[in-house]
């Protein structure tokens, strides 16, 4: 991930939460008071965003010590301590909600993705995300999908051609649509066509499309198209995919299954920051570094 882009997102989130500071913590806690907190999992999951959480606290005060115990992509259990944090208590209080907001949502996406990946294990199908992401947070959410073992479809409208039904309503013909776009795009860009019938899939194959998306098709239709394609194009299944259906779809022989639910219908993972109280020392100057506490 691009760190500059991430820092912009973090700065915006902190400004949203503290447009004029944290009037509770700043007027209640001595700014020199040191505190310690543990980042604790309240349920099982897959971690994503631990370094985003670290950057939140460092954005407020770069002297904050953030000692992670788990890495992104690792599974954790309820009760696991994911990280130890030490620093000025007011900083920990200021960064708590923003850090958890990023971490809980990203871990929720990673955990949901992992369930789909495990559901298709043993088949050749790979799980893809979509562009159904939170505006402004796509880079984080697609990163979380990767941490869950999924793969990213196109990042945006500029990275890959995808001719959909609304395009065909205007152009009319799949072969003509592919011919027209091939003539104008840079060499090497992939061209995908969304289809809803066997005849459309046949036209997409004849057009030389690299990738064909089967939209809301039955299993029998998928199998027929996979057999007809015979490896000439990548085949993607899409539309209302759930954990109860994804395995059967994978067994149809498709190469990819795109799942919008990964980024729009996931459950956030329950995590919390457990404060352990004041540390027995105080910061005397802004330049004093806080030592990293050894893992227990």
C-alpha positions in Angstrom: 0.0 0.0 0.0 1.1 3.5 -0.7 2.1 5.0 2.7 1.3 8.6 1.6 -2.2 7.6 0.6 -2.7 5.8 3.8 -1.5 8.7 5.9 -4.0 11.0 4.1 -6.8 8.6 5.1 -5.6 8.4 8.7 -5.3 12.2 8.9 -8.9 12.6 7.6 -10.2 10.0 10.0 -8.5 11.7 13.0 -9.8 15.1 11.9 -13.3 13.7 11.6 -13.0 12.3 15.2 -11.1 15.3 16.7 -11.9 18.5 14.7 -11.0 20.5 17.8 -9.1 18.0 19.9 -10.3 15.5 22.5 -11.9 17.8 25.0 -12.5 15.0 27.5 -9.0 13.5 27.6 -7.2 16.8 27.2 -9.0 18.4 30.2 -8.9 15.3 32.4 -5.5 13.6 31.9 -2.1 15.2 32.6 -0.4 15.2 29.2 2.8 13.8 30.8 1.1 10.7 32.2 2.2 7.5 30.5 -0.2 4.6 30.0 -0.2 1.1 28.7 -3.0 -0.8 26.8 -3.5 -4.1 25.1 -5.2 -4.6 21.8 -7.4 -7.7 22.5 -9.5 -9.9 20.2 -13.0 -10.6 21.5 -13.7 -13.2 18.8 -11.8 -15.4 16.3 -10.7 -13.9 13.0 -8.1 -13.0 10.4 -6.0 -9.9 11.0 -5.8 -7.0 8.6 -4.8 -3.5 9.3 -2.4 -3.9 12.3 0.1 -1.5 10.8 -2.7 1.0 10.0 -3.6 1.0 13.7 0.1 1.6 14.5 0.3 4.5 12.1 -2.8 6.1 13.7 -1.1 6.3 17.1 2.2 7.4 15.5 0.3 10.1 13.6 -0.7 11.6 16.9 2.6 11.0 18.6 5.5 9.3 16.8 7.1 8.4 20.2 4.3 5.9 21.0 5.5 2.4 21.3 3.4 -0.2 19.3 4.5 -3.7 19.8 2.5 -6.0 17.6 2.2 -9.7 18.4 0.4 -10.8 15.2 0.9 -9.9 11.6 -1.7 -9.2 8.9 -3.0 -12.4 7.3 -2.6 -14.4 10.5 -5.5 -16.0 12.3 -6.2 -15.2 15.9 -8.5 -16.5 18.6 -10.8 -14.7 21.1 -8.7 -13.6 24.0 -5.5 -13.2 22.0 -3.4 -10.0 22.6 -2.7 -8.6 19.1 -0.5 -5.7 20.2 0.9 -3.9 23.3 0.8 -0.1 23.2 2.7 2.3 25.5 2.9 6.1 25.4 1.3 9.2 26.7 -2.1 8.1 28.0 -3.9 11.0 26.3 -2.5 9.8 22.9 -3.8 6.3 23.5 -7.2 7.7 24.3 -7.2 9.9 21.3 -6.3 7.2 18.8 -8.3 4.3 20.3 -11.5 4.6 18.3 -9.9 5.6 14.9 -7.4 2.7 15.2 -10.2 0.2 16.1 -12.4 1.5 13.3 -9.8 0.7 10.7 -8.7 -2.6 12.3 -12.1 -4.0 13.0 -13.5 -3.4 9.5 -10.4 -4.6 7.7 -10.2 -7.7 9.8 -13.9 -8.3 9.2 -13.2 -8.2 5.4 -10.2 -10.5 5.8 -12.1 -12.9 7.9 -15.1 -13.1 5.6 -12.8 -13.6 2.6 -11.0 -16.4 4.3 -14.3 -18.3 4.8 -14.9 -18.1 1.0 -11.4 -19.1 0.2 -11.7 -22.1 2.5 -15.1 -23.0 1.0 -13.6 -23.5 -2.5 -10.3 -25.2 -1.4 -9.4 -28.0 -3.7 -10.9 -26.5 -6.8 -9.2 -24.2 -9.3 -11.5 -21.3 -8.5 -10.1 -18.2 -6.9 -12.1 -15.7 -5.0 -12.2 -12.1 -6.3 -13.5 -8.9 -4.8 -15.4 -6.2 -6.6 -15.6 -2.4 -6.7 -18.4 -2.4 -4.2 -16.2 -0.7 -1.6 -16.6 2.1 0.9 -15.9 5.4 -1.0 -12.4 6.5 -0.3 -11.3 3.3 1.4 -11.0 1.0 -1.5 -7.2 0.6 -1.2 -7.6 -0.6 2.4 -10.5 -2.9 1.7 -8.9 -4.6 -1.2 -5.7 -5.0 0.8 -7.8 -6.7 3.5 -9.2 -9.1 0.8 -5.7 -10.1 0.0 -4.9 -10.7 3.7 -7.8 -13.1 3.7 -6.4 -15.1 0.8 -8.6 -13.6 -1.9 -7.5 -11.7 -5.0 -8.3 -8.3 -6.3 -10.3 -7.7 -9.5 -9.7 -4.4 -11.2 -8.9 -1.6 -8.8 -10.8 1.0 -10.7 -12.3 1.9 -14.1 -8.9 2.8 -15.5 -7.1 -0.5 -15.0 -9.1 -3.0 -17.0 -11.8 -3.0 -19.7 -15.1 -4.6 -18.5 -17.9 -4.4 -21.0 -21.2 -4.7 -19.1 -24.9 -4.9 -20.0 -25.3 -1.1 -19.9 -22.5 -0.7 -22.4 -24.1 -3.2 -24.7 -27.4 -1.3 -24.5 -25.6 1.5 -26.2 -23.3 -0.4 -28.5 -25.6 -3.4 -29.2 -23.1 -6.0 -30.3 -20.5 -7.8 -28.3 -18.1 -8.5 -31.2 -18.3 -4.8 -32.3 -17.8 -3.6 -28.7 -14.7 -5.7 -28.2 -13.4 -4.7 -31.7 -14.0 -1.0 -30.9 -12.3 -1.0 -27.5 -9.3 -3.1 -28.7 -8.7 -0.5 -31.4 -8.4 2.3 -28.9 -6.8 0.9 -25.7 -3.1 0.4 -24.9 -1.7 -3.0 -25.8 -1.7 -5.4 -22.8 -4.8 -4.2 -21.2 -7.3 -7.0 -20.4 -10.8 -7.0 -22.0 -13.6 -8.7 -20.1 -17.2 -9.0 -21.2 -20.2 -9.6 -18.9 -22.7 -12.1 -20.4 -26.1 -13.5 -19.4 -26.6 -16.3 -21.9 -24.7 -19.0 -23.7 -25.1 -17.1 -27.0 -23.5 -14.0 -25.5 -20.7 -16.1 -24.1 -20.1 -17.6 -27.6 -20.0 -14.1 -29.1 -17.5 -13.0 -26.4 -15.3 -16.0 -27.2 -15.5 -15.2 -30.9 -14.6 -11.6 -30.2 -11.3 -12.7 -28.6 -12.2 -11.4 -25.1 -9.6 -12.3 -22.5 -12.1 -12.8 -19.7 -15.8 -13.6 -19.6 -18.1 -12.8 -16.6 -21.1 -15.1 -16.2 -23.8 -13.0 -14.6 -26.3 -14.8 -12.4 -26.2 -18.0 -14.4 -27.3 -21.5 -13.4 -24.8 -24.2 -12.7 -25.7 -26.1 -15.9 -25.1 -22.9 -18.0 -21.8 -22.3 -16.3 -20.6 -25.8 -17.0 -21.6 -25.6 -20.6 -19.8 -22.3 -21.1 -16.6 -23.6 -19.3 -16.6 -26.6 -21.7 -17.1 -24.4 -24.7 -14.4 -21.9 -23.8 -11.9 -24.8 -23.4 -9.3 -22.4 -21.9 -9.6 -19.7 -24.6 -10.6 -17.2 -22.0 -10.7 -16.9 -18.2 -14.2 -17.6 -16.9 -15.6 -15.7 -13.9 -18.9 -16.4 -12.1 -20.7 -13.4 -10.5 -24.0 -12.5 -8.9 -25.5 -13.3 -5.6 -22.7 -15.6 -4.5 -23.0 -16.8 -0.9 -21.2 -19.3 1.3 -24.0 -21.7 0.7 -23.5 -21.6 -3.1 -19.8 -20.8 -3.7 -18.6 -24.4 -3.5 -21.0 -25.7 -6.2 -20.1 -22.7 -8.4 -16.4 -23.5 -8.0 -17.0 -27.1 -9.0 -18.5 -25.9 -12.3 -14.9 -25.3 -13.5 -14.8 -21.5 -13.5 -11.5 -19.8 -12.9 -12.8 -17.0 -10.7 -15.8 -16.2 -8.5 -16.4 -12.6 -7.6 -18.1 -11.8 -4.3 -19.4 -8.4 -3.6 -20.2 -9.5 0.0 -16.5 -9.4 0.8 -16.6 -5.6 1.0 -20.2 -4.6 1.4 -21.8 -7.2 3.7 -19.1 -8.3 6.1 -19.3 -8.3 9.9 -16.6 -6.2 11.7 -14.5 -8.2 14.1 -14.9 -7.4 17.8 -11.7 -6.0 19.1 -11.0 -3.7 22.0 -8.2 -1.6 23.6 -7.9 -2.7 27.2 -6.2 0.0 29.3 -3.9 -1.3 32.1 -3.6 2.1 33.8 -0.8 4.5 34.4 2.8 3.6 34.1 5.1 4.4 37.1 7.1 7.1 35.3 6.4 10.4 33.5 7.6 12.0 30.3 9.8 15.0 31.1 10.4 16.2 27.5 8.9 15.6 24.1 12.2 14.1 22.9 12.2 11.3 25.5 11.7 8.0 23.8 9.4 5.3 25.3 11.1 1.9 25.5 9.5 -1.0 23.8 8.1 -3.4 26.4 9.2 -7.0 26.1 6.6 -9.5 25.1 5.3 -11.6 28.0 
